[in-house]
Structures are given as C-alpha cells and as structure tokens.
Amino acid sequence: MIRGLYTAAAGMVAEQARQTQLSNDLANAATPGYKRDRTTQTSFGDVLLSNVRTGQAVGPVGHGPYADATVTDLRPQGARTTEEPFDFAIEGDGFFAVQTDQGVRYTRNGQFSVSARGTLADRAGHDVLDAGGRPIAVPPGGTVDAGRVGVFALDGATKAGEGLFTGQATGAATGVARQGMLEGSGVDPTRAMVEMIASLRTFESGQRAISTIDRTLERAATQVGSVSGQG
C-alpha cells in the first residue's frame, strides 16, 4: 500500500512537469516563431512480486512514471504578411543570429526594430547579425534588405529562454529571409488546452488515489488496531 502512495505521487510530479510545459506553450501561442515543446514520460521499471510464503510469482507492479525529457518541435510554421519593413520570416530551415551579453544566440522570431545605435535589433535590444556575424546598420529613415539578414543552420538547437536558442552554427541555412512577414507560433491553442485538461484529470486521479490510500491506512491504524482479541 505504501508503494501505491509513491506510484501515485510519481505520476503527479510527472504531470506537474507536463503542465508547466503546456502553460508556457499557451503563453506563447501568439509569439512569432515560437517552437512548442513536448514532455515525454517513461516508467521507473517494474518489480516482480511473489508470494512470501510459497515464493510463487504474483506478477509485476510498476513504480509509476516520470518526465524524462522535453523535446522541442523545430518544424517551420506558416508565415503571415505584416508589411512592416523590419519584420522578417524565415522560409524553410534556419535561424536568425543575435548578439547577447552571453554570446551569440539564435531565434526564429523576426519581429525586429531599429535600436538607438542605428542597428537592426530584436525586441530585447540585441543586435541582429548578418551572414558574416556583424551587426546590421540601418540608414536613417531607411530599411534593411532581407538579403542582408543572416540565416544560419544550427546543430543541437536548445532553448535558452526568451525565444532564444543555443547551438553550433554550421554555416548558411537552406531557408531564406522574407521581409514584411512573421512566422506564426508552433502552438495550436485548442490542442494545448485539450492536453492541459487531460493532464489535470490525470493529476486529479493521483490525488484521489492518495486520498483513498490515506483513508485506508487511517482505518488500519484506528479501527483494526483497536479491536481486542476474544478468548
């Protein structure tokens, strides 16, 4: 019975991790170029039970699931036309590069603007880089041709927060930058909400299992233990 408590608790912890991931996805359902995540679960493994008196095998019992990895879906999404001169979308594979205080980072969010330094920058003020890794100067009152914006192939792309990725740049990507467009978010809000509801139902099932086991243990301690033997 105690094992049942641990099994139910393990399932609840796994669903908490999944809910955190889904909440973040839903919060970025309208973020240009956002890539949704998927939390995978696996089992701790089964234990073979046997009869303590005869040694006969009873069968396996699991120790519950756990969240073992979060996988990012990097597939390109459709782009919408904005006609804004500093909006860019990548058609195909690849990433824009920006210069941050922590080094070069990569993003699919092409919602750029002109910084106070007169350079093309992302929403956080990081300089957008050209194919040679240099900041892109914007002439006063002018625009930036899409061909000047670097689009890089990236190995081992890993989320680094704020829509940025780390990874190893391996040269120019096959994708191309399109001006006056923004890539859509990779999150389907309806699907994410359905998954969130399913996760909450699973979490609540774990809560009910723990409550049931707790009441059973309480009865064992207060009722069964109080029965006196009869001669």
Helices and strands as residue ranges (DSSP letters): H 2-27, E 37-43, E 46-50, E 57-62, E 65-72, E 79-81, E 88-91, E 96-100, E 103-107, E 113-114, E 120-121, E 127-128, G 146-148, E 152-161, E 164-172, E 176-179, E 181-183, H 189-222, G 224-226
